[in-house]
């Protein structure tokens, strides 16, 4: 059975999903002491489980809402075709940054401290360039604003805590770049069309 949703309902689902998902990921920005108190009260394992459930619920809502909202949303502008190639470069950078966040011992993480957040920023900015509907602006604009705020907050926490990131090596950077390039190629040329229904470089 297919559930029909009106454009306004779809946009509401998208906004609700963004509030739940980004709200859960903003606790360290706006309520770090409350977050620490809850972890101490219920335990780290229980907190991670609850956090994961809330995040998944928010992600499902925003994907569901976006998938329906973009089909009947207001077109704000028509991006030129070349913006798709610019967006692809920003998304490639995002994949490399995300890989650098998980590959230990990279100079990229040593220099940037939070490459994952910068990867989200690059991904969101690239998609804003190449998409001009209201649903796109709501989705990618929200992620871009969140990433800007979260990166600033994370760097501030590092300064207050005196966090020192160990120096990385060029060989570990090369591994992160290779993983990012491979993941980007698989997603851009195969998975994006299958999952999203859009061929980014087609």
N, C-alpha and C positions, 0 to 999 in steps of 0.2 A: 504494500500500500504506500503510495506517495503522499506525503503531507504537504499541502499547498500553503504557502505563506505569502502574505501581501508584502509589497516593498517596504512599507513602514515597519511591519513586524520583523522582516529580515534585518533591517538596519538596527532595530532595537536589540535583536539577538546578537548582532555584531558588537554593538556598544556594551551590552551586558557581559559578553565574553571578554572584551578588552578590560573592563573594570575588574572582573574576577581574576583574569590571568595576570595582567600587569599589576593589579593591586597586591596579589600574593608575592610578586617579585619586587615589590616596592617597600616591603616591611623593614628592610635594613636601612632604607633611605629615611623613612618618616617615623618608624616605631621600633627602632633597634633595641631599646631597653625593654619594651613590652615583649618583643620576640625572644630576647634572652631569658626573660622571666618565665615565659611559657615553656621554653625548652627545659629550664630547670624544674618546672612543675611536673611536666608529663614525660620527660625523657627525650633524648635526641632521636631515638628510633621512632617513637610515636609521632614526634613533630615532623620528621621527614615523610612519614607515611601520610599524615594529614595534609601536609604541604603539597605532596605529589598528587593527591586526589583532587584538591582544589585547583591546582594548576592544569591537570588534565581536563577537568570539567570546564574551566574557562577556555582552554584551547579548543575543545570540541565545539563550544558555543560560538566562538569567534569564527572558526572555519565554516561552520554550518551557516551562520549569518552572512558571512562574506560571500560564500558561494551563491547564495540566493540574492543578496543585495546587489552584487555587481551585474547581474543579468537584467535588472530593471532600475538602475540608479541614474541619477542626473549626470550628464556629461559636462564637466566644467571646462575642459579644453581637449584638443586633439594633438597629442604629442607627435612631433615629426618621427618618421621611421628610424632615423639615425639614433634617436634616444635609446632604442632597444640595445644597440651595441655599447653605448655608454653605460647603460644599466648592467649589461653583462660584465663589464670590467669591474664595476663596483661590487657586484655579487661574487666575482672571482676573488677580489680582495677580501670579501667577507669570509669566504671558505678558507682562505689561507690564515686569516686571523683566528678563526675558530679552531683550526687545526693547531695553531701555535699555542692556544690556551690549554691544550691537552697533551702536546708533546713536551716532555720535560727537558729542561736545559736549553731552551731557545733564547737567542739574543732578542728576539721579537718581544717575548714576554718580559724579559729583563728591562727593556726600554719602555714598553707601553704599559706594563703592570696588569692591565685588564683587557687583553685583546679580544676576548669573547664579546664584551660590551661594545667595543669598537666595531666588531664584525656585524653585530645587529644594526649599529648605526649606518654602516656602509650598505648593508642589504636594504634597509628601509629607504635610505636616500636614493639609491639606485632605482628602486621601484617607483618612488614618487616622480622621478624624472620621466619615466616611460609610461606612466598611467595617469589618466586625467579624469576619472570618475569620482563622484563623491565618496563612494565606498572605498576606493583606493586611498583617497586623502585621509579618510577616517582611520583606516587600518594602518597604513604605512606611516602616516603622520604621527599617530599615537606611539608607535614603536620608536620613531625617531626622537620624539620629545622625551620618552622614557629613557632611551639610551643616553641622551645628552645629560639628563639629570642624574642618572645612576652612575655614569662615569665620573662626574664631578664629585658625587658623594663618596664613591669608592676611593678616589684619590685623596680626598680629605681624611677618610678613615685611616688610610695608609700613613699619612703625615702625622696624625695624632698618635697612632700606635708605634710609629718609628719603624714601619715595615721595610725590610731590605730584601730586594729580589736578587738572587745570586746571578752572576754573569753567565750568559749562555755561550754556545759555540756555533760556528758557522755550519758545522755538519748537522747539528740538530735543527737549525733553521732550514737547511736543505730538505730534511725529512718532512718538516711541517709544510713547506712549500709544495713538495711533491704530492703529499696527501691531499692538500687543498686543491691543487690543480686536477688531480684524478677525480676527486669527489665532485668538483664543479663540472667537469666534462660529462660525467655520468648523469648528473642532474640536469644540466643544460640541454644535452642532446637526446636524453631518453626519459628520465623520470618526470621532468617538469610538464611535458605534454601529457603523459599518462595520468599524473596526479592532479594537475591544475587545469588541463585542457587547453593550454596555450604553448605554442612553440616559440621560445624566447628569441631564437636566432633564425626563425623561418621567414 
